[in-house]
Amino acid sequence: MQKDLIINASPTNVDIALLEDGKLVELHKQKTNTHFSVGDIFLGVIKKTMPGLNAAFVDIGHRKDAFLHYTDLGPQLKSLNKFVVESRNGKRNTHLLDSFVQEKDIIKSGKIDQVLSKKDLVLVQVLKEPISTKGPRLTCEITIPGRFVVLTPFFNSVSVSKKVSNPEERKRLQTLVESIKPKNFGIIIRTAAEGKKVADLHEEISGLMDRWKEMHKSLITAKIPSKLISELDKSSSILRDILSESFSKVIVNDEEIYNTLKIFLNSIAPKHTKLLSLYTGSKPIYENFGVARQIKSSFGKTSTMQSGAYLVIEHTEAMHVIDVNSGPKMQRKDQENAALTVNMESATEIARQLRLRDLGGLILIDFIDMKKQDNKLELYRFMKEAMEIDRAQHTILPLSKFGLMQITRQRTRPEVNIDTSEVCSSCLGTGKINSTVLITDDIERDLDYIMTSRPKSKITLHVHPFVYAYLKSGIKNQQWKWYFKFNRWIKLKSEADFALNKYIFYDKHEDEIRLD
């Protein structure tokens, strides 16, 4: 699978489009003035505990207090709090945990007010961006991610990604990492580490330890609340998480981001630096690579597929509902096989739409009804395969007896919702336009004015194709009538993208003649 990353930077936003085999599958937006993002580590203060919710609200400097649930505290909360207090009091001058005495784990079924109180300092990491009226969601299970491994302080264990399926490779990686990991630090080995040498893993672990050291240094003197270390910018973090041999190009239209990514790629994967290029074309980058067109066609209430079948995507407060429709091209002779074909095509498009829009929570899909149980199982297997490349955690249930499929999907950022509708250029959103039978009168009135103000100017009139055809129809057409009236030939030109009642006059230099 060929992957392209197209990065469009503007003064206020950085838009990142991920294309797989030329098809848009992910769209990320990052404001350049944002104060935080998922993965940032903060020193916060408890504003209040809510025993009824078994959660606390934390001030991290955001306009809305962040939400910290008991289940996101992590079993090593007491050890983490001890580390914070000792660092702030000057009793701990090192970021290393070699001599650190771990505290007893908190119980899974405990209550928030048993472990945290108002005005307590907490070291937290942003788990989810603010969504709707909710503030950020936090966790106390601190992780520092790299390309091959993830560093987890206070978790003295090594685990391997489930996607590394070879038992021998899993054992090799675990043995290697256990021999080089720092004491009282845990390591999660990512899929990208498969086949890597010990030197590569050791180099990355050292780099992650440097970030933990940087965090500890900031912790000692930081004001409350404040950010201690930032996650990578969106462009770099996406590259870190999904960069693979299948990448063909990374194109960016901003020199500063280009230089940042070049340095980042040199540090994590020098051989991939050649994939990066700076776009300097005259056309907007999204238009040049067909992203703008795909955005227009992929968002909105309906999404049409190649066969003519289409999805209707509706959003409610509790869930997202997707209805699969066969369209007019479905073969009616063998309805069962035709339904299976359309459903499988729809499954691929649904998997793409979930990633593209980042739909989270409960998703309910109404596929076209099928009678055979084998076909239902085949569709279920196909949907699971289509969703395998989705990095968000998800669960898929088989088709119910009503023919509905349920999917739950994790969401860490607000849903991507782009309004692709445009204001009508004819009515300007009012729903009404001036009477079309009067358009020739309007043109002629403006011609009178131009002839008076520019008696020797050569004029070209640009109009909608329908109006163009009307003005030139017949032997005694309107164009000839104007010639006899004004004693000058008015050249006509058809413009397919004009509204029906739009017309513009141009002079011999092709400059617009403004009438206002």
C-alpha positions, 0 to 999 in steps of 0.5 A, a space after each residue: 500500500 502506497 502512502 502519501 502525506 500532504 501537509 498544507 500550512 496556513 497562518 492559523 492552521 496546519 492541515 495534514 492529509 494522509 492518502 493511501 493508494 491515492 485515496 484520502 483516509 485521514 485528515 488532521 487539523 492543528 491550530 498553530 496557536 493551540 496551547 496543548 495537544 494529546 500527549 503533553 505532560 502538565 503539572 496540574 492542581 486538583 480543583 475539586 473531587 467528585 465522588 459521585 463521578 469518581 473523578 476529579 477536575 484538574 486545573 492545567 491552565 486550560 479555560 475549562 478544568 480537565 477531567 481525571 477519572 479514577 480508572 485513568 489514575 494508574 496503579 502507580 499513582 502513589 509512586 508518581 505523587 511521591 516522585 513529584 513531591 520529592 522533586 519539588 522539595 529538593 529531595 530528588 535531584 535525579 530523573 533516574 529511579 534506580 534508588 527510588 522506593 516504589 509505593 504500594 499500588 492503589 486498588 482498582 475499585 477505590 474512590 477518588 477522594 481516598 487518593 486525591 484531595 483538593 489543591 494536591 499537585 498531580 503530574 498528568 498527561 493529556 489523553 483526549 482533546 476537548 470535545 464539544 463542551 467537555 474539557 481535556 481528559 487526563 491520565 496519570 499513567 505517563 507514557 513517552 512514545 518513540 518510534 520503536 518503543 514507549 517509555 512508561 515510568 514506574 512500570 517495571 515491565 516489558 510488553 510487546 505489541 500484539 501485532 508482532 505475531 512471530 513468537 520467536 521475534 516477540 521473545 527476542 525483542 523482550 529479552 533484548 529490551 529487558 537487558 537494556 531498560 532502566 530500572 523501575 521503567 517499563 517499556 512497551 515494544 511497538 510493531 515498528 521494532 520488529 526486526 530491529 537491532 539492539 543498537 537501534 532500540 538502545 539509542 531510542 530508549 536513551 532519547 526517551 530518557 533524555 525527554 524524561 530528564 527534561 521533564 524532571 528538570 522542568 518539574 523542580 521549578 515549574 509554576 502551577 499549573 504549567 506544561 512540562 514537556 510537549 508532544 511532537 507537533 501533529 506532522 512529526 507525531 503522525 510520521 513517528 507513528 505510521 512511517 514505514 517502507 510503504 511511504 512514497 512521499 511527504 510533501 509540505 508547502 511551508 519551509 519552517 515545517 519542512 526544516 523541522 520534519 527534515 531534522 526529525 526524519 534525520 533523527 529517527 529514520 535518515 534513509 526516509 529523508 529523501 521522501 520529504 520535499 518542499 512544494 513550491 507550485 503556483 496552485 494550492 497544494 491540496 488542489 494540485 494533489 487532488 485532496 481538495 476534490 476528495 474533501 468535497 466528495 467525502 464529507 456531507 450527509 451522503 458518500 457515493 461509491 464507484 458502483 453507484 451505491 451510497 452511504 447515508 451518515 447521520 449523527 445523533 447525541 448517542 451514536 452515529 448511524 450509517 445506512 447502506 443503499 444499493 443505488 440504481 445500478 444494483 443487479 436484481 437477478 441474483 439479489 443475494 450476491 448483489 447485496 453481498 457485493 454492495 455490502 463489502 464495497 460499503 464496508 471498505 468505504 465505511 472503514 475509510 469514513 470512520 478514520 477520515 471523520 474520526 467518528 467515535 463512540 457507538 456506530 450502528 450500520 444498517 447493511 442491505 439485508 442478506 438471508 444466507 448466514 455464510 454471507 453474513 459471516 463473510 461480511 463480518 470477517 471482511 469488515 474486521 479486515 478493512 478496520 485492521 489498519 485503523 490505529 484507534 481502538 475498536 470493537 466490531 460485533 457480528 450482524 444482529 438478527 435485524 441485519 445491523 452491525 455495531 462498532 465501538 471506536 475510540 476517539 481522542 480528538 473532536 470529530 472532523 466535520 467539514 461543511 462542503 456546501 456552498 452559498 448559491 452564487 445566483 441567489 446568495 443564499 436567499 433562495 430567490 433570483 431576479 427574473 431571468 427574462 429581464 437579463 437582456 434588459 440589464 445587459 443592454 442598460 449596462 451596455 448603454 452606460 459603457 458606450 457613453 463612458 468608453 466610446 472607442 473601447 472593444 468589449 467582450 461579454 462573458 455570460 452563462 452558456 444558456 444566456 450565450 445560446 439565447 443571445 446568438 440564436 436566430 438570424 436576427 439575434 440579440 448580438 446583431 441587434 446590439 451591433 445595429 444599435 451601438 454600431 459596434 460588434 460585442 464579442 460574446 464568450 460562454 463561461 460554464 461556471 457562471 451563475 445563470 444571471 451573472 455577466 461580466 464585461 471585459 475590455 481589449 486588455 481583458 480587464 474587467 469593466 466595473 460598473 459600480 
